[in-house]
Amino acid sequence: MLRSLYQCNPVAPGVLARKMGMAKEAISKLADRLPDKRLIARLLKGS
């Protein structure tokens, strides 16, 4: 996931899910844990 984010940063969860062949919900759940580890920063739509 981190490699995919690096290649197309920023990206919507749905786009990342399609690129990785995963469900959007699974991507969102994983992405929810990464900011706590300071691996990603989540942006709100329109930011």
DSSP file (Angstrom, degrees, kcal/mol; ACC not computed):
  #  RESIDUE AA STRUCTURE BP1 BP2  ACC     N-H-->O    O-->H-N    N-H-->O    O-->H-N    TCO  KAPPA ALPHA  PHI   PSI    X-CA   Y-CA   Z-CA
    1    1 A M     >        0   0    0      0, 0.0     4,-2.5     0, 0.0     5,-0.2   0.000 360.0 360.0 360.0 -43.8    0.0    0.0    0.0
    2    2 A L  H  >  +     0   0    0      1,-0.2     4,-2.4     2,-0.2     5,-0.2   0.893 360.0  51.2 -62.0 -39.4    2.8    2.5    0.8
    3    3 A R  H  > S+     0   0    0      2,-0.2     4,-1.9     1,-0.2    -1,-0.2   0.918 110.3  49.1 -63.1 -42.8    4.4    1.9   -2.5
    4    4 A S  H  > S+     0   0    0      1,-0.2     4,-1.3     2,-0.2    -2,-0.2   0.896 111.5  49.5 -64.1 -40.1    1.2    2.5   -4.3
    5    5 A L  H  < S+     0   0    0     -4,-2.5     3,-0.3     1,-0.2    -2,-0.2   0.907 109.3  52.1 -64.0 -41.1    0.6    5.7   -2.3
    6    6 A Y  H >< S+     0   0    0     -4,-2.4     3,-0.6     1,-0.2    -1,-0.2   0.878 109.1  50.5 -62.2 -38.3    4.1    6.9   -3.1
    7    7 A Q  H 3< S+     0   0    0     -4,-1.9    -1,-0.2     1,-0.2    -2,-0.2   0.766 127.5  20.1 -74.2 -25.8    3.6    6.3   -6.8
    8    8 A C  T 3< S-     0   0    0     -4,-1.3    -1,-0.2    -3,-0.3    -2,-0.2  -0.262  89.3-163.3-140.5  51.5    0.3    8.3   -7.0
    9    9 A N    <   +     0   0    0     -3,-0.6     2,-0.1     2,-0.0    -3,-0.0  -0.654  68.3  31.0 -84.1 134.6    0.1   10.6   -4.0
   10   10 A P  S    S+     0   0    0      0, 0.0     2,-0.3     0, 0.0    32,-0.0   0.708  82.5 159.5 -82.5 159.5   -2.5   11.8   -3.1
   11   11 A V        -     0   0    0     -2,-0.1    -2,-0.0     4,-0.0    -3,-0.0  -0.998  40.0-112.5-146.0 144.9   -5.1    9.3   -4.1
   12   12 A A     >  -     0   0    0     -2,-0.3     4,-2.4     1,-0.1     3,-0.3  -0.450  32.4-116.2 -73.8 149.6   -8.7    8.5   -3.1
   13   13 A P  H  > S+     0   0    0      0, 0.0     4,-2.6     0, 0.0     5,-0.2   0.863 114.5  53.9 -55.1 -38.7   -9.3    5.2   -1.3
   14   14 A G  H  > S+     0   0    0      2,-0.2     4,-2.1     1,-0.2     5,-0.2   0.894 109.2  47.4 -65.0 -40.0  -11.4    3.8   -4.2
   15   15 A V  H  > S+     0   0    0     -3,-0.3     4,-2.3     2,-0.2    -1,-0.2   0.922 113.6  47.9 -66.1 -44.7   -8.7    4.5   -6.7
   16   16 A L  H  X S+     0   0    0     -4,-2.4     4,-2.2     1,-0.2    -2,-0.2   0.896 109.4  54.0 -63.2 -40.3   -6.1    2.9   -4.5
   17   17 A A  H  X>S+     0   0    0     -4,-2.6     5,-2.5    -5,-0.2     4,-1.2   0.926 110.1  46.3 -60.4 -45.9   -8.4   -0.1   -3.9
   18   18 A R  H  <5S+     0   0    0     -4,-2.1     3,-0.4     1,-0.2    -1,-0.2   0.919 112.0  51.2 -63.1 -42.7   -8.8   -0.7   -7.6
   19   19 A K  H  <5S+     0   0    0     -4,-2.3    -1,-0.2     1,-0.2    -2,-0.2   0.866 117.9  38.2 -62.4 -36.2   -5.1   -0.4   -8.3
   20   20 A M  H  <5S-     0   0    0     -4,-2.2    -1,-0.2    -5,-0.2    -2,-0.2   0.516 109.2-119.5 -94.2  -6.1   -4.3   -2.9   -5.5
   21   21 A G  T  <5S+     0   0    0     -4,-1.2     2,-0.3    -3,-0.4    -3,-0.2   0.855  72.2 123.7  71.0  34.8   -7.2   -5.3   -6.3
   22   22 A M      < -     0   0    0     -5,-2.5    -1,-0.3    -6,-0.2     2,-0.2  -0.785  68.8 -91.4-122.2 165.4   -8.6   -4.8   -2.8
   23   23 A A     >  -     0   0    0     -2,-0.3     4,-1.9     1,-0.1     3,-0.3  -0.515  31.7-125.1 -74.3 145.0  -12.0   -3.7   -1.4
   24   24 A K  H  > S+     0   0    0      1,-0.2     4,-2.5     2,-0.2     5,-0.2   0.873 112.0  55.7 -57.8 -38.2  -12.4    0.0   -0.7
   25   25 A E  H  > S+     0   0    0      1,-0.2     4,-2.4     2,-0.2    -1,-0.2   0.879 105.4  51.2 -63.4 -38.4  -13.4   -0.8    2.9
   26   26 A A  H  > S+     0   0    0     -3,-0.3     4,-2.2     2,-0.2    -1,-0.2   0.891 110.4  49.0 -66.5 -39.2  -10.2   -2.8    3.4
   27   27 A I  H  X S+     0   0    0     -4,-1.9     4,-3.1     2,-0.2    -2,-0.2   0.928 111.7  49.0 -64.9 -45.2   -8.1    0.1    2.2
   28   28 A S  H  X S+     0   0    0     -4,-2.5     4,-1.9     2,-0.2    -2,-0.2   0.907 110.8  50.2 -62.0 -42.2   -9.9    2.6    4.4
   29   29 A K  H  X S+     0   0    0     -4,-2.4     4,-0.7     2,-0.2    -1,-0.2   0.916 114.4  44.2 -63.1 -43.3   -9.4    0.3    7.5
   30   30 A L  H >X S+     0   0    0     -4,-2.2     3,-1.1     1,-0.2     4,-0.9   0.920 112.2  52.4 -66.3 -43.9   -5.7    0.0    6.8
   31   31 A A  H 3< S+     0   0    0     -4,-3.1     3,-0.3     1,-0.3    -1,-0.2   0.802  99.5  64.4 -64.5 -28.7   -5.3    3.7    6.1
   32   32 A D  H 3< S+     0   0    0     -4,-1.9     4,-0.3     1,-0.2    -1,-0.3   0.797 105.4  45.4 -63.5 -27.6   -7.0    4.5    9.4
   33   33 A R  H <X S+     0   0    0     -3,-1.1     4,-0.7    -4,-0.7     3,-0.2   0.709  98.5  71.0 -88.8 -21.5   -4.1    2.9   11.2
   34   34 A L  T ><>S+     0   0    0     -4,-0.9     5,-2.3    -3,-0.3     3,-0.6   0.836  87.9  59.0 -72.5 -34.5   -1.2    4.4    9.2
   35   35 A P  G >45S+     0   0    0      0, 0.0     3,-1.7     0, 0.0    -1,-0.2   0.887 100.9  58.0 -61.7 -35.3   -1.4    8.0   10.5
   36   36 A D  G 345S+     0   0    0     -4,-0.3    -2,-0.2     1,-0.3    -3,-0.1   0.821 108.5  46.0 -61.5 -30.0   -0.9    6.8   14.1
   37   37 A K  G <<5S-     0   0    0     -4,-0.7    -1,-0.3    -3,-0.6    -3,-0.1   0.380 115.5-121.0 -91.7   3.6    2.4    5.3   12.9
   38   38 A R  T < 5S+     0   0    0     -3,-1.7    -2,-0.1    -4,-0.2     3,-0.1   0.831  79.3 122.1  58.8  36.2    3.2    8.5   11.0
   39   39 A L  S   <S+     0   0    0     -5,-2.3     2,-0.3     1,-0.2    -5,-0.1   0.706  76.7  11.2 -96.7 -25.4    3.4    6.6    7.7
   40   40 A I        -     0   0    0     -6,-0.5     2,-0.5    -9,-0.1    -1,-0.2  -0.954  63.4-137.0-143.4 163.5    0.8    8.6    5.9
   41   41 A A        -     0   0    0     -2,-0.3     2,-0.4    -3,-0.1    -7,-0.0  -0.997  22.9-139.7-120.6 127.3   -1.2   11.8    6.4
   42   42 A R        -     0   0    0     -2,-0.5     2,-0.4   -10,-0.1    -2,-0.0  -0.724  14.4-157.0 -88.9 134.8   -4.8   11.7    5.6
   43   43 A L        -     0   0    0     -2,-0.4     2,-0.2     0, 0.0     3,-0.1  -0.891  15.2-125.6-109.4 139.7   -6.3   14.7    3.8
   44   44 A L    >   -     0   0    0     -2,-0.4     3,-2.3     1,-0.1     2,-0.1  -0.562  43.6 -87.9 -78.8 149.0  -10.0   15.6    3.8
   45   45 A K  T 3  S+     0   0    0      1,-0.3    -1,-0.1    -2,-0.2   -33,-0.0  -0.352 118.6  26.7 -58.4 129.9  -11.6   16.0    0.5
   46   46 A G  T 3         0   0    0     -3,-0.1    -1,-0.3    -2,-0.1    -2,-0.0   0.395 360.0 360.0  95.4  -1.3  -11.2   19.6   -0.7
   47   47 A S    <         0   0    0     -3,-2.3    -2,-0.1     0, 0.0    -3,-0.0   0.456 360.0 360.0 -83.0 360.0   -7.9   20.1    1.3
